[in-house]
Structure formats: C-alpha cells, structure tokens
C-alpha cells in the first residue's frame, strides 16, 4: 500500500523520483525500491522523511484511517 501512495503523491506533485529523493533527504535508490515494493519494511524515519516532503502525516501517507475517539 505504501508504495502505491508514495507514487500517487509524487505524481500529484509532479515530481520525479529524483526530486522526491532530494526533498526527502533520501537516495534515489531508496525511493525506487519503495515504489517498486522491494523495500518491504522501511524504517519509521524513512516514512517520516517522505511524509514531511509531501507535507502529510504518516497516517495519510500510509493510508491509515484513524478512528474517531468517543
């Protein structure tokens, strides 16, 4: 799921994989592996960097719906 969302948000911004890598402070290789799904368990730091690059929360990036508190 995260690989789909990373690619979706990247395309919405009109960024290349290299541009996302630079904005997130990650390598181009890291971004390509994430989008291809070959990086099965990225670290929370990596996810946070990508979320920050998109100005999203981690929940939004991974597609998690947060239940409302009662």
C-alpha positions in Angstrom: 0.0 0.0 0.0 2.7 2.5 0.9 4.4 2.0 -2.5 1.2 3.0 -4.3 0.7 6.0 -2.1 4.2 7.3 -2.5 3.9 7.1 -6.3 0.5 8.6 -6.2 1.5 11.6 -4.1 4.7 12.0 -6.1 2.8 12.2 -9.3 0.3 14.6 -7.8 3.1 16.9 -7.0 4.6 16.5 -10.5 7.9 15.3 -9.1 10.4 12.8 -10.5 11.7 10.1 -8.2 15.0 12.1 -8.0 13.2 15.2 -6.9 11.3 13.3 -4.2 14.6 11.8 -3.1 16.2 15.2 -2.8 13.2 16.8 -1.0 13.1 13.9 1.5 16.8 13.7 2.0 16.9 10.1 0.8 18.7 8.3 -2.1 17.2 7.9 -5.5 17.7 4.1 -5.0 15.7 4.2 -1.7 12.7 5.9 -3.5 12.8 3.5 -6.4 12.9 0.4 -4.1 10.0 1.8 -2.1 7.9 2.5 -5.2 8.6 -1.0 -6.6 7.7 -2.6 -3.3 11.1 -4.3 -2.9 11.7 -2.4 0.3 9.2 -4.4 2.4 9.8 -2.7 5.8 11.0 0.8 5.5 12.1 2.5 8.8 9.8 4.9 10.5 12.5 7.6 9.9 12.3 6.9 6.1 8.5 7.1 6.2 8.6 10.3 8.2 11.0 12.0 5.7 8.8 11.1 2.8 5.6 12.3 4.6 7.4 15.6 5.5 8.4 16.1 1.9 4.8 15.9 0.9 3.6 17.9 4.0 1.5 14.9 5.0 1.1 13.0 8.3 2.5 9.5 8.4 -1.1 8.2 8.6 -2.1 10.0 5.4 1.0 8.6 3.6 0.4 5.0 4.6 -3.4 5.3 4.0 -4.3 4.6 7.6 -7.8 5.8 8.8 -7.6 7.0 12.3 -10.8 6.0 14.3 -12.6 8.9 15.9 -12.4 8.9 19.7 -15.7 8.6 21.6 
